[in-house]
Amino acid sequence: MTTEQRLAMIKEAMKVLANTDKIDQKFKQRGLNSLTQAYNRHTSQMKASKIFTNTKRFGH
């Protein structure tokens, strides 16, 4: 599974969680916080791998 696919899944989970009223507000917020952290972690990994690929390509 690619990082882009993971990001799409995380976004979808965040959307579903944000739109539900069936769970306690505290758990809802906790879930959104952990999904946000996962999203940020994946985007920073993507940036790091792009930088690595670019520097590798130019032989630095």
N, C-alpha and C positions, 0 to 999 in steps of 0.2 A: 504494500500500500504506500502510495507516495505521500509526501507531506501535504500537497495540495488537497488530496482526498481527505486526509485527517482534518485539515482546517475546515473543509466543507462540512464534515460530520460534526465537528465541535460547534460550528456556527448554527447548524440545524438543531442540535441539542439545546443550545442556549435559547433559540427562538421558542422551542417547545416548552422549555422550563419557564421562560418569562411569561408565556401566555396561559399557563395553568394556574388554577386557583384551588386545586384539590389538595395541595400540601401546605404545611405550616410555613409562614413567611420566613422564619429563621433558617429552616432547611433549604428553602428556595434560594435565599441569599447566599448561603454557604455553597450550594451547588453552582450558582452563577459565578461565584468567586473562583472556585477551583477550575471551572471551564475556562474562565478568562485567563487564569495562570497558564493552563495547558495551551491555549491559543497563542499567548505571548511567547511561550517557550518554543513552540513550533515555528513561529514567524522569525524569531531570532536565530534559530537553527538554520532556516532557509537562507537568511542573509549571510550567515557565517559560511555556509557551504558555497554560496555564490561568490563571495570574496575569495575563498580558497581556490575555487575553480578558475576565477579570473587571474589570480596571481600565478597559479600553476601554468596557465596557458602562455603567459608571457615570460616564463622561465625565471621568476624572481625567487 
